[in-house]
Amino acid sequence: MERSKPIQHTSPVKALREMCIECMGGREAGQSYSKLIAECTVQSCPAFKFRFGKNPFHKKQLTDEQKKV
């Protein structure tokens, strides 16, 4: 009996990054994706802060011991 592979879902932040890649010329642009995204200047875009595939509002919580170092 053959099992089907589970569907892998993309996180919302990764989906926004893909949208940015398509907006800046897509996969056929011939440049690296990070360079394409870094060249974006449309700060009024709702996805602008998420364009590198990370949520800027999630910050790492440091303990008091880590803050001292």
Secondary structure, DSSP 8 states (H G I E B T S, - for coil): -----------HHHHHHHHHHHHTT-GGG-S-HHHHHHT---TTSTTGGGTTSS-TT------HHHHH-
